[in-house]
């Protein structure tokens, strides 16, 4: 029963993604779907994996630790929530991407930890494009300095940018459009200025992913549209 409901949700979601892509002349194959599993029980996560989900997004390291050992290890794990420096050691054991690097202090700590493990990890820099005090992320005006400082790191692969739309987008997805447009433009400028490729733009959740796709997102973080409503929603 759980698998059939989640399977139908994913089918409906992919249809919406496809329609959004068609609207702007893109292919659904360009879009990486990250299933946000904050507060989602293990059996529901496994059901989603069984019907095709390949990337899991967790907000908290400790919650991910509790799930990691009992969930199909063929999936990729992304940390999409704020990373505390005292959780970095545990994070490197699980995640293939950290989407929430938002300060040089945190980047240095992650680099040090991965250096000791002789590992490399993909990271996205989180940008606070809405200007809301309740959100993490580097300010748009400080992004280029952070990239410049991170470029010498040999164990962090700067793979793109991430942002979260404003709280008002839950009711009106169009409120996210200016924020997503800012992130797209920042990516274009950063690639030109530093001569690098930033392949991923992670922007768009259940309430506003269509707008994200229209504005260039190729990674969307979806919780509610897959698993249904839940408390402390972050997708």
Order of alpha helices (4+ residues) and beta strands (2+ residues): alpha-beta-alpha-beta-alpha-beta-alpha-beta-alpha-beta-alpha-beta-alpha-beta-alpha-beta-alpha
